[in-house]
Amino acid sequence: MELGNIWKPTYGPGPEAPRSSTPGLVAMAHGFLRLVQPNALPTELINFEQSQSGFSQDNINKLLLYELGFLVCVAIGVLLIILVPLVGCCFCCCRC
């Protein structure tokens, strides 16, 4: 397996849907990912040649805005992980 040039990597086209026996589920997963993250990563914001403290607040804000779809999904997931057992406990224990 050849690694190529680590310092200046070359990237190919985006990932393609794998061949699967369940093309409907694969299409649904890729559709969700395109809905959550429709834009390409802004690589001009990430410069690995500068020092570690070189990230400006503006670049960090732009990267967080880029990841906003995933952050919303994580927040909803954490909320459901907390609320579903809590509501289930209330229904089972209280029986109002």
Secondary structure, 3 states (H helix, E strand, C coil): CCCCCCCCCCCCCCCCCCCCCCHHHHHHHHHHHHHHCCCCCCHHHCCCCCCHHHCCHHHHHHHHHHCHHHHHHHHHHHHHHHHHHHHHHHHHHHCC
